[in-house]
């Protein structure tokens, strides 16, 4: 999973929940986002919903789990940007990733693209997970 690889490359660690290097954090976001999107579509179509939680609660769960993914990704990217071996283009690419993380209501596809781009830059720099 790209999210876990991003964190593990930045912190040169194994699966480590303290740094956020745990794919389950991203999976929780995916599950919450999918559940909210599905339930909202059912409500909009005036069809019976499959889940009992309110849409507000589902939206909150999605937003909070996305915030965890974004926060951990941001922390990892900032750590790599302080690396002495980073060149100008790599730094610009990572700054672009950071700016993309600032978008309000960041779509999942865009978040996935940002994470992939950051992982690609880290691979180019020779950073690998422990």
N, C-alpha and C positions, 0 to 999 in steps of 0.2 A: 504494500500500500504506500503510495507516494507520500502521504502525510507523515507516516512514521519514519520513512526513509529521510525526509527533510530534517526532522528533529534529530534523528540519530547521526546524520552526517554533520550537522552543525555542532552538536555537543560531543561527538565521537564517543557515543555510548551505546549500550544495548537497549533492550526494552526497559525503559525507565520512566515510571509514571511521574516522578518529581519534575522532570524536564518536559513532560507531555509526550514522550516517545512511546506511545501506546496506541495502536491502531483502533482500539476499542473507543477511544475518545472521538475519532472520526466516524466510526460506525454508528455511535450514538447520535451524532449530528445527522448522518444520512437517514437513519431510521426516523428520527423526529421530523425531518424535512419532508420525507416521503409521506408520513402519516398525516401531517398538517395539510400538504398539498392535496392528497386524496380526499380527506374529509371536507376541505373547503370546496373542492369541485363537486362533491355530492350535495353539499348544502346549496351551492349556487344552482345546481340542476334540480333542486327541490326533490331530491331522492333521499330515502332513509340513510342515515349515517350508521356506520358499523362500530364506531367508537363512542363511548359515553362521555369522555372528557369534553369540556367546552372548547370551542375554537380558540378562545383567548388563551386557555391553558396550553393548548397544542402549539400555538404561535410562540408563547413564552418559552416553552421547552425547546423549540427550534432555534429561537434567537439566542438563548443562553448557551446551548451546545455549540452553535456556530461561533459565538464569541470566544469560547474556549479554544476552538480550532484556530481562529484568527489570531488570538493572543499568543498561543504557543508558536504559531508560524512566524509571527512578527518578531518574537523574542529570538527565534533561531536565525532569521535573516539578519537581524541587527548584530548578532554575535559574529556571523560570518563576514559582515561588512567591516568589522574591526580587525579582520585578519590581515596581517602584514603582507601576505602573498597575493592580495587581490589587485587586479589591474583595473584601469579606468573603465573599460567596457563592462567588465563583470560588475563593478560597483554601480554603474548606471543601470544595468539590467536588474540588479537587486533593489535599487531605489524605485524602479518602475513597479516591481512586485509590491514593495511596501505601499506605494501610492495606490495601487489597485486594492489593497486590503482596507483602505479607508472608505471605500464606497459604501454608502448606506444601503441596506437590504441587498447585500452582495449575492447574486445568483450562484447556485452551486456550481454550475458549469464554469463560471468565471473564477471562482475560488480554486477549482481543480486545475485550471490553466495556470494560475499564479503559482500554485504549489509545484506543478510540473516544471515550469520555467525556472523556479528557484533551485529545484533539484538538479536540473540540467547544468546550471551555472556552477553548482557545488561539485558536480562530477567533473566538469571542465577544470576546476581548480584542484582536482585530485583529492577531494574530501570523500571519505568512505565511512560507513557506519562501523562501529567496533564489533 
